[in-house]
Amino acid sequence: MPCIKTQRLKMITLSEDMMEAIVQGERVLYEKGTSYQLAPEWLLEVYKQFFPYKIDRFRKYPHENQWEGMMIDRKGFLVVGDRVQGWT
């Protein structure tokens, strides 16, 4: 997923490494020398349960990971949401 920026938000790829860190209980993610805090209300447990499947799937089919992103508040480096883009 290309990095997309607005005045307040930035969207980047949610990588397998980041997903693994979340599954292991990490509340801070690292990407290209930057750290991002997870918002207390993010991530919903019902969504988190799919991460092991997604990690395995993205390792087998890396091109599919281009559709998985997370939204970050640019001011506070806080992960506030996620986005899966549809197939076109």
C-alpha positions in Angstrom: 0.0 0.0 0.0 1.4 3.4 -0.9 1.8 5.8 2.0 -1.2 8.2 1.9 -1.1 11.4 3.8 -3.7 14.1 4.7 -3.2 17.0 7.0 -4.1 15.0 10.1 -3.7 11.3 9.1 -1.2 9.0 7.4 -2.0 5.5 6.1 0.8 2.9 5.8 0.9 -0.8 5.2 0.2 -2.9 8.3 3.0 -5.5 7.9 3.1 -9.1 9.1 5.8 -8.0 11.7 3.5 -5.4 13.0 0.6 -7.8 13.2 2.8 -10.3 15.1 3.8 -7.6 17.6 0.1 -6.8 18.2 -0.8 -10.5 18.7 2.0 -10.7 21.3 0.6 -7.8 23.2 2.8 -4.9 22.0 1.3 -1.5 22.3 4.1 0.3 20.3 4.8 -0.6 16.7 8.0 0.3 14.8 8.3 1.0 11.1 11.3 2.6 9.3 12.7 4.2 12.4 9.4 5.6 13.7 7.4 4.3 16.6 3.6 4.4 16.7 1.5 4.0 19.9 -1.7 2.0 19.6 -4.8 3.9 20.7 -6.5 2.2 23.7 -9.7 1.5 21.8 -7.8 0.0 18.8 -7.7 -2.9 17.9 -11.0 -4.7 18.4 -10.5 -8.2 19.7 -12.8 -9.7 17.1 -10.5 -8.3 14.4 -7.3 -9.2 16.2 -8.3 -12.9 16.1 -7.8 -12.9 12.3 -4.2 -11.8 12.5 -2.6 -15.3 12.7 -4.5 -16.2 9.5 -3.5 -12.9 7.8 0.2 -13.3 8.9 0.3 -16.7 7.3 -1.5 -15.6 4.2 0.7 -12.6 3.6 3.8 -14.6 4.0 2.6 -17.1 1.3 1.2 -14.3 -0.9 3.1 -11.1 -0.2 1.3 -9.2 -3.0 -1.9 -9.4 -1.0 -0.5 -7.3 1.8 -0.6 -4.2 -0.4 -4.3 -3.9 0.6 -3.9 -3.9 4.4 -3.3 -0.5 6.0 -3.5 1.3 9.3 -4.3 4.9 9.9 -2.1 7.0 12.1 -2.7 10.4 13.7 0.3 12.4 12.4 0.4 14.8 15.4 0.7 12.1 18.1 2.0 9.1 16.1 -1.1 7.3 17.4 -2.6 4.3 15.5 -6.3 5.1 15.3 -7.7 2.7 12.8 -7.2 0.3 10.0 -8.3 0.0 6.4 -8.5 -2.9 4.0 -8.9 -1.7 0.4 -11.2 -3.6 -1.9 -9.9 -5.5 -4.8 -10.3 -3.7 -8.1 
